Amino acid sequence: EAQVTQNPRYLITVTGKKLTVTCSQNMNHEYMSWYRQDPGLGLRQIYYSMNVEVTDKGDVPEGYKVSRKEKRNFPLILESPSPNQTSLYFCASSGIGGGPQHFGDGTRLSIL
Amino acid sequence: RKEVEQDPGPFNVPEGATVAFNCTYSNSASQSFFWYRQDCRKEPKLLMSVYSSGNEDGRFTAQLNRASQYISLLIRDSKLSDSATYLCVVNEGFQKLVFGTGTRLLVSP
């Protein structure tokens, strides 16, 4: 089954404790992206990757890091999480041809 | 000005009604357009792509007006299961997707 898998689905943690949210896709997609969704603001892009070892900032990259060492994986790293990073996070992937993106189930992060 | 604007709603309609949503976008170079559906804090799911000639998928019709930079979604014969938030999404190129904040639809019996 074609899918985008995120882990964990839910996480409550404390300020400053490094965390990683994993994202994996099995569709051999070149493009992967991370978004956060906050009430009244819609989905905003954090980082994206056009292919292995190619990453770039989206609209709200501050406080986040990513890596793309393999085509299927695109982890989101919060080196020193802060309460303003409490949000619902989605990973997405697509082929390079401009088609629609497929989303993971989401990760709800609470930073206390 | 927001890059993609939608009326947040909610649109409250009875079952069987026809309802239409509009969305405007600011980047005239935008290349492709989509409607996604999102249920209560779940992941967005593609409802349909929007083509210049307009396209229909069952009870759903999408239209694009490039000159006026707006996209529309028409839902006929609304079902209770259509209750959701509908996201207008614009691809500005190189897979940069810009999302509207969504229009909430509530279909009642």
Backbone of each chain as ProteinMPNN parsed JSONL, in Angstrom:
{"seq_chain_A": "EAQVTQNPRYLITVTGKKLTVTCSQNMNHEYMSWYRQDPGLGLRQIYYSMNVEVTDKGDVPEGYKVSRKEKRNFPLILESPSPNQTSLYFCASSGIGGGPQHFGDGTRLSIL", "coords_chain_A": {"N_chain_A": [[0.852, -1.195, 0.0], [0.583, 2.166, -0.919], [2.081, 4.681, 0.909], [2.7, 7.325, 3.337], [4.558, 7.481, 6.178], [4.586, 8.578, 9.441], [6.314, 9.084, 12.516], [6.713, 9.915, 15.974], [3.091, 9.58, 16.463], [1.958, 11.131, 18.407], [3.365, 13.338, 20.804], [4.482, 14.485, 23.857], [6.599, 16.732, 25.327], [9.436, 18.411, 26.861], [10.686, 21.771, 27.014], [13.671, 22.343, 25.231], [14.594, 19.733, 25.015], [15.976, 17.665, 22.765], [14.394, 16.414, 19.831], [13.239, 14.072, 17.345], [11.235, 13.702, 14.52], [10.176, 11.163, 12.543], [9.882, 10.423, 9.03], [8.708, 8.491, 6.412], [8.467, 7.259, 3.105], [6.982, 5.078, 0.684], [6.83, 5.215, -2.046], [8.73, 5.847, -3.842], [9.127, 8.536, -4.276], [10.5, 11.652, -5.362], [10.255, 14.155, -4.206], [9.894, 15.569, -1.01], [8.361, 16.91, 1.937], [7.902, 19.034, 4.8], [5.309, 20.211, 6.89], [3.689, 22.516, 9.108], [0.703, 22.862, 10.985], [-1.415, 25.235, 12.191], [-4.06, 26.664, 14.156], [-6.168, 28.781, 12.293], [-4.122, 29.558, 10.621], [-3.551, 27.763, 8.641], [-1.775, 25.321, 6.629], [1.698, 25.481, 6.77], [4.792, 25.592, 5.133], [7.75, 24.02, 6.226], [10.342, 22.832, 5.679], [11.692, 21.518, 2.631], [12.508, 18.923, 0.26], [14.057, 18.199, -2.73], [15.331, 15.999, -3.656], [17.619, 13.299, -2.859], [19.994, 14.421, -0.533], [19.434, 17.04, -1.146], [18.096, 19.794, 0.14], [15.874, 22.409, 1.246], [14.853, 25.597, 2.594], [11.556, 26.258, 3.738], [8.712, 28.255, 4.376], [8.684, 28.694, 7.128], [11.218, 27.981, 8.624], [12.709, 28.334, 10.962], [14.234, 27.071, 13.851], [14.124, 24.435, 13.194], [15.539, 21.45, 11.707], [16.476, 19.413, 8.926], [17.146, 16.325, 7.162], [18.227, 14.483, 4.282], [19.196, 11.708, 3.581], [18.582, 9.343, 2.452], [16.377, 8.297, -0.154], [13.807, 7.577, 0.664], [13.419, 8.526, 3.258], [12.85, 11.299, 5.465], [13.599, 12.951, 7.945], [12.484, 15.171, 10.563], [13.999, 17.464, 12.632], [14.107, 18.781, 15.846], [16.181, 20.666, 17.487], [16.348, 22.122, 19.882], [13.625, 22.263, 21.28], [10.857, 24.547, 21.61], [8.042, 26.095, 23.319], [6.523, 27.456, 21.337], [6.647, 25.814, 19.19], [4.805, 23.933, 19.47], [2.432, 22.123, 17.824], [0.605, 20.778, 14.987], [2.033, 18.482, 12.873], [2.799, 17.691, 9.526], [4.072, 15.395, 7.19], [4.842, 15.142, 3.737], [4.803, 13.758, 0.407], [5.726, 13.617, -3.078], [5.808, 12.894, -6.613], [8.103, 14.234, -9.052], [6.867, 15.64, -10.981], [4.98, 17.678, -10.561], [2.565, 16.903, -9.558], [-0.122, 16.04, -7.226], [0.381, 16.072, -3.623], [1.055, 13.5, -1.25], [0.02, 12.854, 1.996], [1.274, 12.179, 5.286], [-0.068, 10.737, 8.371], [0.104, 12.633, 10.327], [1.652, 14.349, 13.105], [1.253, 15.116, 16.383], [2.619, 17.49, 18.303], [3.469, 18.525, 21.54], [5.005, 20.965, 23.347], [6.239, 21.606, 26.417]], "CA_chain_A": [[0.0, 0.0, 0.0], [1.344, 3.409, -1.001], [1.81, 5.493, 2.085], [3.687, 8.147, 4.018], [4.456, 7.07, 7.578], [5.234, 9.47, 10.399], [6.372, 8.647, 13.905], [5.509, 9.361, 16.589], [1.841, 10.267, 16.165], [1.749, 12.109, 19.475], [4.509, 13.471, 21.7], [4.525, 15.594, 24.812], [7.963, 16.796, 25.826], [9.754, 19.661, 27.554], [11.552, 22.726, 26.327], [15.096, 22.091, 25.171], [14.959, 18.316, 24.856], [16.024, 17.374, 21.324], [13.512, 15.351, 19.357], [13.197, 13.821, 15.911], [10.027, 13.099, 13.97], [10.58, 10.463, 11.322], [8.934, 10.361, 7.92], [9.163, 7.537, 5.418], [7.489, 7.007, 2.045], [7.313, 3.874, -0.085], [6.375, 5.44, -3.424], [9.895, 6.268, -4.626], [8.952, 9.946, -4.628], [11.679, 12.499, -5.228], [9.982, 15.353, -3.42], [9.31, 15.414, 0.319], [8.178, 18.218, 2.552], [7.317, 19.101, 6.135], [4.419, 21.341, 7.149], [3.019, 22.596, 10.387], [-0.635, 23.416, 10.859], [-1.859, 25.917, 13.401], [-5.406, 27.223, 13.966], [-6.266, 30.076, 11.639], [-2.966, 29.838, 9.752], [-3.413, 26.782, 7.58], [-0.51, 24.59, 6.567], [2.842, 26.279, 6.36], [5.902, 24.707, 4.808], [8.924, 24.202, 7.082], [11.465, 22.496, 4.823], [11.381, 20.563, 1.599], [13.655, 18.276, -0.37], [13.769, 17.801, -4.111], [15.911, 14.675, -3.875], [18.619, 12.943, -1.846], [21.016, 15.425, -0.235], [18.999, 18.364, -1.607], [17.037, 20.311, 1.011], [15.786, 23.866, 1.215], [13.937, 26.17, 3.571], [10.235, 26.694, 3.344], [8.306, 29.566, 4.88], [8.899, 28.813, 8.575], [12.248, 26.986, 8.954], [13.466, 28.635, 12.18], [14.109, 26.108, 14.946], [14.022, 23.079, 12.651], [16.531, 20.944, 10.773], [16.067, 18.195, 8.22], [18.195, 15.68, 6.382], [17.699, 13.559, 3.274], [20.309, 10.822, 3.242], [18.007, 8.292, 1.611], [15.213, 8.824, -0.868], [12.536, 7.287, 1.318], [13.306, 9.101, 4.605], [13.035, 12.759, 5.569], [13.31, 13.274, 9.342], [12.422, 16.557, 11.039], [14.732, 17.514, 13.894], [14.004, 19.977, 16.672], [17.367, 20.567, 18.34], [16.014, 22.681, 21.192], [12.212, 22.635, 21.107], [10.28, 25.589, 22.461], [6.579, 25.991, 23.324], [5.89, 27.94, 20.102], [6.68, 24.751, 18.2], [3.641, 23.08, 19.694], [1.668, 22.206, 16.587], [0.339, 19.533, 14.266], [3.016, 18.427, 11.805], [2.547, 16.739, 8.455], [5.059, 15.125, 6.16], [4.188, 14.849, 2.468], [5.715, 13.418, -0.684], [5.14, 13.562, -4.413], [6.756, 12.789, -7.7], [8.7, 15.512, -9.421], [6.151, 16.207, -12.116], [3.989, 18.704, -10.237], [1.306, 16.295, -9.149], [-0.528, 16.272, -5.844], [1.2, 15.487, -2.571], [0.451, 12.515, -0.354], [0.356, 13.259, 3.352], [1.259, 11.256, 6.404], [-1.21, 10.889, 9.276], [0.297, 13.78, 11.21], [2.282, 14.192, 14.424], [0.85, 16.212, 17.267], [3.687, 17.778, 19.27], [3.223, 19.507, 22.602], [6.257, 21.32, 24.015], [5.844, 22.279, 27.664]], "C_chain_A": [[0.887, 1.244, 0.0], [1.045, 4.269, 0.224], [3.014, 6.319, 2.525], [3.492, 7.887, 5.518], [5.256, 8.014, 8.455], [5.24, 8.819, 11.774], [7.161, 9.65, 14.743], [4.259, 10.079, 16.121], [1.564, 11.364, 17.185], [3.009, 12.15, 20.34], [4.325, 14.694, 22.574], [5.917, 15.595, 25.398], [8.21, 18.178, 26.433], [10.706, 20.507, 26.721], [13.006, 22.291, 26.387], [15.523, 20.655, 24.959], [14.838, 17.919, 23.387], [15.075, 16.24, 20.947], [13.569, 15.26, 17.842], [11.861, 13.186, 15.559], [10.418, 12.445, 12.646], [9.464, 10.485, 10.284], [9.511, 9.421, 6.874], [8.062, 7.329, 4.385], [7.959, 5.832, 1.185], [6.929, 3.992, -1.558], [7.51, 5.888, -4.343], [9.782, 7.727, -5.1], [10.237, 10.73, -4.427], [11.443, 13.608, -4.199], [9.357, 15.0, -2.076], [9.304, 16.771, 1.016], [7.612, 18.051, 3.959], [6.48, 20.371, 6.258], [4.029, 21.332, 8.629], [1.671, 23.271, 10.186], [-1.077, 23.97, 12.193], [-3.214, 26.568, 13.134], [-5.359, 28.606, 13.331], [-5.143, 30.4, 10.673], [-2.828, 28.852, 8.616], [-2.093, 26.051, 7.655], [0.589, 25.5, 6.066], [4.046, 25.353, 6.196], [7.125, 25.044, 5.661], [10.196, 24.016, 6.255], [10.956, 21.57, 3.726], [12.674, 20.022, 0.994], [13.257, 17.809, -1.755], [14.35, 16.433, -4.446], [16.959, 14.424, -2.793], [19.686, 14.027, -1.761], [20.665, 16.821, -0.758], [17.834, 18.816, -0.729], [17.027, 21.83, 0.935], [14.723, 24.342, 2.189], [12.597, 26.473, 2.935], [9.937, 28.05, 3.94], [8.62, 29.767, 6.362], [9.965, 27.843, 9.059], [12.916, 27.172, 10.313], [13.175, 27.608, 13.273], [14.026, 24.666, 14.496], [15.236, 22.75, 11.795], [15.949, 19.722, 10.101], [17.302, 17.566, 7.604], [17.534, 14.743, 5.38], [18.869, 12.698, 2.778], [19.86, 9.675, 2.348], [16.747, 8.846, 0.976], [13.936, 8.655, -0.06], [12.343, 8.028, 2.639], [13.602, 10.595, 4.643], [12.693, 13.171, 7.007], [13.326, 14.769, 9.619], [13.019, 16.588, 12.441], [14.481, 18.854, 14.571], [15.125, 19.89, 17.698], [17.075, 21.052, 19.76], [14.565, 23.176, 21.146], [11.769, 23.715, 22.081], [8.753, 25.518, 22.363], [5.915, 26.491, 22.039], [5.995, 26.942, 18.949], [5.625, 23.677, 18.474], [2.717, 23.233, 18.492], [1.35, 20.804, 16.085], [1.225, 19.532, 13.033], [2.635, 17.352, 10.797], [3.761, 16.635, 7.553], [4.299, 14.776, 4.879], [5.235, 14.49, 1.429], [4.969, 13.457, -2.006], [6.247, 13.273, -5.415], [7.166, 14.168, -8.164], [7.877, 16.267, -10.458], [5.074, 17.221, -11.81], [2.654, 18.158, -9.818], [1.009, 16.539, -7.689], [0.386, 15.569, -4.85], [0.378, 14.521, -1.735], [0.947, 12.821, 1.051], [0.4, 12.07, 4.299], [0.107, 11.574, 7.335], [-1.072, 12.065, 10.231], [0.937, 13.394, 12.53], [1.89, 15.394, 15.261], [1.9, 16.369, 18.35], [3.229, 18.815, 20.271], [4.537, 19.725, 23.339], [5.916, 22.146, 25.255], [6.983, 23.151, 28.211]], "O_chain_A": [[1.813, 1.366, 0.802], [-0.115, 4.547, 0.53], [4.158, 6.06, 2.15], [2.395, 8.055, 6.049], [6.45, 8.224, 8.24], [4.31, 8.105, 12.15], [8.17, 10.182, 14.279], [4.361, 11.1, 15.44], [0.998, 12.404, 16.85], [3.641, 11.121, 20.579], [4.049, 15.792, 22.09], [6.376, 14.575, 25.913], [7.302, 19.006, 26.507], [11.422, 20.012, 25.851], [13.515, 21.918, 27.444], [16.705, 20.389, 24.743], [13.738, 17.847, 22.839], [14.97, 15.238, 21.655], [13.899, 16.224, 17.151], [11.412, 12.249, 16.22], [10.929, 13.107, 11.743], [8.279, 10.556, 10.611], [10.676, 9.545, 6.497], [6.883, 7.234, 4.727], [9.156, 5.62, 0.986], [6.726, 2.984, -2.235], [7.272, 6.264, -5.49], [10.272, 8.093, -6.169], [10.972, 10.512, -3.464], [12.335, 13.947, -3.422], [8.403, 14.225, -2.013], [10.118, 17.649, 0.729], [6.939, 17.067, 4.266], [6.872, 21.446, 5.805], [4.04, 20.298, 9.295], [1.518, 24.139, 9.327], [-1.11, 23.26, 13.198], [-3.489, 26.98, 12.007], [-4.613, 29.483, 13.767], [-5.202, 31.412, 9.974], [-2.044, 29.093, 7.697], [-1.374, 26.159, 8.648], [0.432, 26.199, 5.065], [4.283, 24.459, 7.008], [7.49, 26.211, 5.801], [11.019, 24.926, 6.147], [9.921, 20.921, 3.876], [13.76, 20.57, 1.183], [12.255, 17.117, -1.933], [13.92, 15.784, -5.4], [17.154, 15.258, -1.909], [20.21, 14.488, -2.775], [21.533, 17.693, -0.803], [16.725, 18.292, -0.835], [18.034, 22.457, 0.606], [13.816, 23.597, 2.561], [12.504, 26.882, 1.778], [10.818, 28.908, 4.004], [8.802, 30.902, 6.802], [9.649, 26.948, 9.844], [13.617, 26.274, 10.78], [12.019, 27.315, 13.577], [13.875, 23.765, 15.321], [15.878, 23.637, 11.233], [15.047, 19.073, 10.631], [18.364, 18.184, 7.53], [16.42, 14.267, 5.601], [19.438, 12.935, 1.712], [20.649, 9.11, 1.59], [16.123, 9.761, 1.513], [13.065, 9.524, -0.103], [11.21, 8.151, 3.103], [14.487, 11.087, 3.943], [11.604, 13.688, 7.254], [14.073, 15.528, 9.002], [12.602, 15.838, 13.324], [14.62, 19.915, 13.962], [15.034, 19.131, 18.664], [17.52, 20.437, 20.729], [14.317, 24.372, 20.992], [12.24, 23.788, 23.217], [8.228, 24.935, 21.414], [4.845, 26.001, 21.68], [5.488, 27.198, 17.857], [5.569, 22.651, 17.796], [2.271, 24.337, 18.179], [1.759, 19.798, 16.666], [1.182, 20.467, 12.234], [2.209, 16.256, 11.161], [4.39, 17.632, 7.2], [3.226, 14.177, 4.94], [6.402, 14.865, 1.548], [3.743, 13.346, -2.05], [7.437, 13.388, -5.12], [6.617, 15.169, -7.701], [8.176, 17.42, -10.768], [4.318, 17.598, -12.705], [1.686, 18.914, -9.732], [1.797, 17.174, -6.988], [1.072, 14.603, -5.187], [-0.824, 14.701, -1.54], [2.141, 13.022, 1.271], [-0.332, 11.093, 4.139], [-0.615, 12.55, 7.132], [-2.046, 12.45, 10.879], [0.788, 12.27, 13.009], [2.158, 16.539, 14.898], [2.058, 15.501, 19.209], [2.672, 19.851, 19.906], [5.114, 18.786, 23.887], [5.372, 23.246, 25.151], [6.826, 23.789, 29.252]]}, "seq_chain_B": "RKEVEQDPGPFNVPEGATVAFNCTYSNSASQSFFWYRQDCRKEPKLLMSVYSSGNEDGRFTAQLNRASQYISLLIRDSKLSDSATYLCVVNEGFQKLVFGTGTRLLVSP", "coords_chain_B": {"N_chain_B": [[-1.508, 40.875, 1.844], [-2.941, 37.67, 1.655], [-1.527, 34.767, 0.115], [-3.136, 32.724, -0.856], [-6.51, 32.772, -0.637], [-9.396, 32.001, 1.217], [-12.852, 31.813, 2.09], [-13.516, 31.293, 5.417], [-15.854, 30.165, 6.396], [-18.195, 28.795, 8.826], [-19.987, 26.956, 6.298], [-23.225, 26.183, 6.471], [-25.333, 23.727, 5.464], [-28.293, 21.993, 4.324], [-28.793, 18.449, 3.889], [-28.589, 17.313, 0.536], [-28.448, 19.764, -0.623], [-26.927, 22.188, -2.855], [-23.693, 23.457, -2.879], [-21.199, 25.99, -3.06], [-17.752, 26.821, -3.178], [-15.309, 29.37, -3.219], [-11.996, 30.406, -4.141], [-9.208, 32.5, -4.054], [-6.105, 33.373, -5.624], [-2.808, 34.779, -5.466], [-0.447, 34.663, -6.959], [0.296, 34.947, -10.187], [1.774, 33.287, -11.745], [1.349, 30.734, -10.963], [1.111, 27.204, -11.227], [-0.322, 24.779, -11.028], [-3.304, 23.396, -9.571], [-5.325, 22.501, -6.779], [-7.933, 20.853, -4.964], [-8.174, 19.923, -1.648], [-9.382, 17.759, 0.905], [-9.978, 17.952, 4.353], [-10.488, 16.252, 7.272], [-11.451, 16.756, 10.629], [-8.608, 17.675, 12.011], [-7.133, 15.663, 10.848], [-5.043, 14.148, 8.284], [-4.606, 16.067, 5.273], [-6.387, 15.19, 2.341], [-6.276, 14.465, -1.09], [-8.817, 15.787, -3.022], [-9.576, 16.615, -5.618], [-7.84, 17.45, -8.635], [-7.515, 20.578, -10.343], [-8.415, 21.673, -13.447], [-7.757, 23.717, -16.333], [-9.849, 23.67, -18.145], [-11.938, 23.02, -16.628], [-13.346, 20.517, -14.528], [-14.984, 17.478, -13.598], [-16.045, 15.301, -11.036], [-18.025, 12.957, -10.258], [-20.235, 14.119, -7.899], [-18.866, 16.437, -7.608], [-17.533, 19.437, -8.869], [-14.95, 21.228, -10.334], [-13.49, 24.376, -11.069], [-11.38, 26.612, -12.882], [-10.275, 29.887, -13.151], [-8.076, 31.583, -14.748], [-7.597, 34.18, -15.57], [-8.915, 35.806, -13.739], [-7.861, 34.777, -11.508], [-8.974, 32.821, -9.753], [-10.373, 29.928, -8.148], [-12.83, 27.43, -8.099], [-15.11, 25.308, -6.291], [-17.726, 23.115, -6.606], [-20.281, 21.473, -4.977], [-22.669, 19.112, -5.418], [-25.891, 17.866, -4.367], [-25.458, 17.442, -1.522], [-23.994, 15.396, 1.02], [-24.138, 13.999, 4.338], [-21.646, 13.036, 4.948], [-19.993, 14.713, 3.585], [-19.273, 16.741, 5.209], [-16.65, 18.627, 6.317], [-13.394, 20.192, 6.157], [-12.42, 22.15, 3.454], [-9.661, 22.526, 1.5], [-8.019, 24.852, -0.443], [-5.48, 24.625, -2.77], [-2.457, 25.717, -4.146], [-0.018, 25.272, -6.566], [2.965, 26.766, -6.854], [5.073, 26.315, -8.417], [7.941, 24.197, -8.894], [7.064, 22.394, -7.014], [6.281, 23.908, -4.839], [3.881, 24.232, -2.67], [1.12, 26.176, -1.806], [-1.131, 26.723, 0.706], [-4.552, 27.422, 1.258], [-6.424, 28.608, 4.119], [-8.634, 27.123, 4.455], [-12.077, 26.103, 4.033], [-14.848, 25.577, 5.957], [-17.307, 23.101, 5.921], [-20.526, 22.211, 6.89], [-22.848, 19.761, 6.843], [-26.175, 19.165, 7.386], [-28.798, 16.971, 8.68]], "CA_chain_B": [[-2.535, 40.024, 1.214], [-2.594, 36.265, 1.684], [-1.293, 34.225, -1.22], [-4.321, 31.952, -1.22], [-7.563, 33.197, 0.289], [-10.672, 31.3, 1.216], [-13.819, 32.144, 3.126], [-13.401, 30.196, 6.385], [-17.15, 29.573, 6.719], [-18.687, 27.57, 8.194], [-21.151, 26.903, 5.441], [-24.183, 25.222, 7.016], [-26.313, 23.419, 4.428], [-29.016, 20.737, 4.545], [-28.541, 17.354, 2.946], [-29.201, 17.48, -0.77], [-28.217, 21.111, -1.152], [-25.733, 22.468, -3.66], [-22.888, 24.485, -2.219], [-20.023, 26.36, -3.849], [-16.681, 27.544, -2.508], [-14.345, 30.03, -4.083], [-10.653, 30.598, -3.607], [-8.422, 33.373, -4.924], [-4.663, 33.25, -5.427], [-2.148, 36.03, -5.846], [0.685, 34.464, -7.859], [-0.225, 34.668, -11.528], [2.601, 32.256, -12.374], [1.014, 29.434, -10.377], [1.094, 26.239, -12.316], [-1.355, 23.758, -10.892], [-4.265, 23.762, -8.522], [-5.961, 21.308, -6.224], [-8.769, 20.9, -3.771], [-7.974, 18.851, -0.691], [-10.354, 17.676, 1.98], [-9.372, 17.604, 5.633], [-11.38, 15.984, 8.379], [-11.004, 17.209, 11.94], [-7.211, 17.526, 12.402], [-6.485, 14.535, 10.189], [-4.22, 14.607, 7.182], [-5.311, 16.485, 4.058], [-6.462, 14.173, 1.282], [-6.616, 15.055, -2.371], [-10.18, 15.618, -3.506], [-9.453, 16.64, -7.063], [-7.038, 18.473, -9.278], [-8.345, 21.56, -11.045], [-7.854, 21.902, -14.77], [-8.204, 24.972, -16.953], [-11.114, 23.465, -18.857], [-12.95, 22.603, -15.661], [-13.45, 19.067, -14.459], [-16.063, 16.971, -12.753], [-15.841, 13.964, -10.487], [-19.257, 12.652, -9.546], [-20.997, 15.293, -7.437], [-17.926, 17.544, -7.42], [-17.067, 20.123, -10.073], [-13.94, 22.253, -10.05], [-13.22, 25.265, -12.196], [-10.248, 27.525, -12.738], [-10.312, 31.094, -13.959], [-6.719, 32.137, -14.627], [-7.626, 35.634, -15.772], [-9.341, 36.419, -12.473], [-7.082, 34.108, -10.467], [-9.753, 32.138, -8.733], [-10.71, 28.519, -8.312], [-14.092, 27.151, -7.416], [-15.521, 23.926, -6.069], [-19.174, 22.99, -6.472], [-20.713, 20.162, -4.491], [-24.112, 18.918, -5.616], [-26.533, 16.809, -3.588], [-24.576, 17.285, -0.351], [-24.196, 14.285, 1.942], [-23.606, 14.242, 5.677], [-20.227, 12.69, 4.928], [-19.217, 15.797, 2.957], [-18.865, 17.682, 6.256], [-15.185, 18.609, 6.408], [-12.784, 21.453, 5.735], [-11.933, 22.036, 2.08], [-8.46, 23.341, 1.352], [-7.606, 25.254, -1.79], [-4.02, 24.488, -2.787], [-1.873, 26.24, -5.38], [1.391, 24.922, -6.789], [3.58, 27.941, -7.464], [6.222, 25.869, -9.211], [8.924, 23.403, -8.155], [6.331, 21.737, -5.941], [5.983, 24.769, -3.701], [2.436, 24.293, -2.49], [0.608, 27.18, -0.871], [-2.445, 26.273, 1.15], [-5.496, 28.306, 1.909], [-6.714, 28.182, 5.488], [-9.719, 26.149, 4.421], [-13.488, 26.468, 4.196], [-15.519, 24.507, 6.698], [-18.651, 22.75, 5.474], [-21.32, 21.371, 7.79], [-24.071, 19.299, 6.206], [-27.06, 18.683, 8.447], [-29.902, 16.124, 8.188]], "C_chain_B": [[-2.07, 38.581, 1.236], [-2.439, 35.749, 0.262], [-2.479, 33.432, -1.738], [-5.397, 32.268, -0.177], [-8.826, 32.396, 0.096], [-11.556, 31.872, 2.303], [-13.798, 31.005, 4.145], [-14.717, 29.496, 6.703], [-17.42, 29.704, 8.216], [-19.894, 27.81, 7.278], [-22.042, 25.794, 6.017], [-25.248, 24.959, 5.966], [-27.055, 22.143, 4.798], [-28.575, 19.684, 3.545], [-29.253, 17.619, 1.632], [-28.961, 18.835, -1.405], [-26.992, 21.131, -2.06], [-24.977, 23.612, -2.997], [-21.633, 24.743, -3.057], [-19.02, 27.129, -2.993], [-15.808, 28.201, -3.562], [-13.03, 30.208, -3.362], [-9.93, 31.522, -4.572], [-6.943, 33.202, -4.609], [-3.962, 34.458, -6.022], [-1.036, 35.858, -6.873], [0.197, 34.034, -9.238], [0.585, 33.593, -12.254], [2.312, 30.859, -11.828], [0.69, 28.433, -11.471], [-0.012, 25.197, -12.212], [-2.127, 24.0, -9.599], [-5.009, 22.509, -8.066], [-6.974, 21.72, -5.17], [-8.448, 19.671, -2.934], [-9.099, 18.907, 0.321], [-9.613, 17.291, 3.248], [-10.456, 17.417, 6.67], [-10.669, 16.36, 9.661], [-9.58, 16.825, 12.339], [-6.577, 16.229, 11.896], [-5.708, 15.059, 8.992], [-5.082, 15.067, 6.019], [-5.278, 15.349, 3.034], [-6.913, 14.831, -0.001], [-8.061, 14.735, -2.74], [-10.164, 15.585, -5.029], [-8.464, 17.706, -7.498], [-7.99, 19.397, -10.037], [-7.684, 21.881, -12.372], [-8.489, 23.14, -15.395], [-9.562, 24.841, -17.608], [-12.248, 23.126, -17.902], [-13.05, 21.084, -15.653], [-14.447, 18.659, -13.391], [-15.701, 15.576, -12.281], [-17.07, 13.641, -9.654], [-20.009, 13.909, -9.178], [-20.143, 16.552, -7.331], [-17.49, 18.12, -8.771], [-16.088, 21.215, -9.671], [-13.723, 23.092, -11.289], [-12.091, 26.208, -11.853], [-10.451, 28.708, -13.666], [-8.976, 31.791, -13.796], [-6.729, 33.662, -14.742], [-7.962, 36.353, -14.467], [-8.647, 35.795, -11.269], [-7.98, 33.578, -9.353], [-10.095, 30.729, -9.167], [-12.013, 28.293, -7.56], [-14.298, 25.648, -7.273], [-17.018, 23.924, -5.836], [-19.481, 21.572, -6.016], [-22.223, 20.078, -4.65], [-24.608, 17.807, -4.702], [-25.694, 16.463, -2.348], [-24.997, 16.115, 0.528], [-23.641, 14.672, 3.309], [-22.095, 14.017, 5.703], [-19.36, 13.737, 4.217], [-18.757, 16.814, 3.995], [-17.369, 17.535, 6.505], [-14.7, 20.027, 6.137], [-12.156, 21.239, 4.369], [-10.816, 23.052, 1.872], [-8.185, 23.612, -0.125], [-6.073, 25.275, -1.797], [-3.488, 24.886, -4.158], [-0.413, 25.835, -5.438], [2.047, 26.074, -7.538], [4.798, 27.587, -8.31], [7.221, 25.156, -8.33], [8.306, 22.793, -6.899], [6.162, 22.609, -4.699], [4.471, 24.922, -3.627], [2.096, 25.37, -1.479], [-0.835, 26.815, -0.568], [-3.286, 27.449, 1.611], [-5.784, 27.777, 3.308], [-7.925, 27.264, 5.567], [-11.092, 26.763, 4.607], [-14.184, 25.303, 4.853], [-16.938, 24.333, 6.2], [-19.31, 21.848, 6.499], [-22.617, 21.031, 7.082], [-24.943, 18.672, 7.281], [-28.224, 17.882, 7.857], [-31.142, 16.965, 7.878]], "O_chain_B": [[-0.929, 38.291, 0.877], [-3.105, 36.21, -0.665], [-2.787, 33.471, -2.929], [-5.2, 32.051, 1.019], [-9.268, 32.144, -1.025], [-11.064, 32.36, 3.321], [-14.041, 29.856, 3.775], [-14.72, 28.376, 7.214], [-16.919, 30.643, 8.834], [-20.687, 28.731, 7.471], [-21.659, 24.625, 6.043], [-25.995, 25.87, 5.608], [-26.512, 21.296, 5.508], [-28.045, 20.005, 2.481], [-30.389, 18.095, 1.617], [-29.239, 19.032, -2.587], [-26.151, 20.232, -2.037], [-25.571, 24.616, -2.603], [-21.084, 23.833, -3.677], [-19.397, 27.98, -2.186], [-15.598, 27.661, -4.648], [-12.961, 30.165, -2.134], [-10.03, 31.347, -5.787], [-6.571, 32.921, -3.47], [-4.459, 35.082, -6.96], [-0.71, 36.806, -7.587], [-0.255, 32.905, -9.428], [0.135, 33.05, -13.263], [2.982, 29.899, -12.211], [0.085, 28.763, -12.491], [-0.572, 24.786, -13.228], [-1.677, 24.692, -8.686], [-5.28, 21.597, -8.847], [-6.88, 22.791, -4.571], [-8.447, 18.542, -3.424], [-9.691, 19.958, 0.562], [-8.738, 16.425, 3.235], [-11.252, 18.323, 6.919], [-9.444, 16.288, 9.759], [-9.367, 15.77, 12.937], [-5.592, 15.756, 12.463], [-5.709, 16.258, 8.714], [-6.165, 14.527, 5.795], [-4.277, 14.648, 2.887], [-7.824, 15.658, 0.0], [-8.471, 13.575, -2.766], [-10.671, 14.651, -5.649], [-8.276, 18.721, -6.828], [-9.128, 19.03, -10.331], [-6.53, 22.31, -12.415], [-9.594, 23.548, -15.038], [-10.342, 25.793, -17.626], [-13.392, 22.963, -18.326], [-12.854, 20.445, -16.686], [-14.711, 19.383, -12.431], [-15.128, 14.777, -13.023], [-17.148, 14.009, -8.481], [-20.383, 14.687, -10.056], [-20.654, 17.62, -6.996], [-17.127, 17.384, -9.688], [-16.364, 22.021, -8.782], [-13.764, 22.592, -12.413], [-11.874, 26.557, -10.692], [-10.766, 28.533, -14.843], [-8.761, 32.51, -12.82], [-5.948, 34.345, -14.078], [-7.366, 37.378, -14.138], [-8.833, 36.244, -10.138], [-7.767, 33.855, -8.173], [-10.108, 30.388, -10.349], [-12.257, 28.896, -6.515], [-13.743, 24.842, -8.02], [-17.522, 24.643, -4.973], [-19.002, 20.599, -6.598], [-22.963, 20.881, -4.081], [-23.848, 16.921, -4.311], [-25.281, 15.317, -2.167], [-26.184, 15.875, 0.751], [-22.79, 15.554, 3.424], [-21.362, 14.723, 6.396], [-18.133, 13.65, 4.246], [-17.928, 17.67, 3.685], [-16.886, 16.459, 6.858], [-15.495, 20.94, 5.917], [-11.442, 20.259, 4.153], [-10.999, 24.257, 2.042], [-8.132, 22.692, -0.94], [-5.453, 25.878, -0.921], [-3.999, 24.453, -5.19], [0.337, 26.029, -4.481], [1.735, 26.333, -8.7], [5.466, 28.468, -8.852], [7.342, 25.469, -7.145], [8.955, 22.693, -5.858], [5.921, 22.086, -3.612], [3.863, 25.645, -4.417], [2.717, 25.46, -0.42], [-1.649, 26.623, -1.471], [-2.789, 28.36, 2.273], [-5.433, 26.645, 3.641], [-8.211, 26.693, 6.619], [-11.25, 27.801, 5.25], [-14.122, 24.173, 4.368], [-17.683, 25.304, 6.072], [-18.734, 20.847, 6.925], [-23.401, 21.923, 6.756], [-24.514, 17.766, 7.997], [-28.598, 18.074, 6.699], [-32.165, 16.426, 7.456]]}, "name": "protein", "num_of_chains": 2, "seq": "EAQVTQNPRYLITVTGKKLTVTCSQNMNHEYMSWYRQDPGLGLRQIYYSMNVEVTDKGDVPEGYKVSRKEKRNFPLILESPSPNQTSLYFCASSGIGGGPQHFGDGTRLSILRKEVEQDPGPFNVPEGATVAFNCTYSNSASQSFFWYRQDCRKEPKLLMSVYSSGNEDGRFTAQLNRASQYISLLIRDSKLSDSATYLCVVNEGFQKLVFGTGTRLLVSP"}
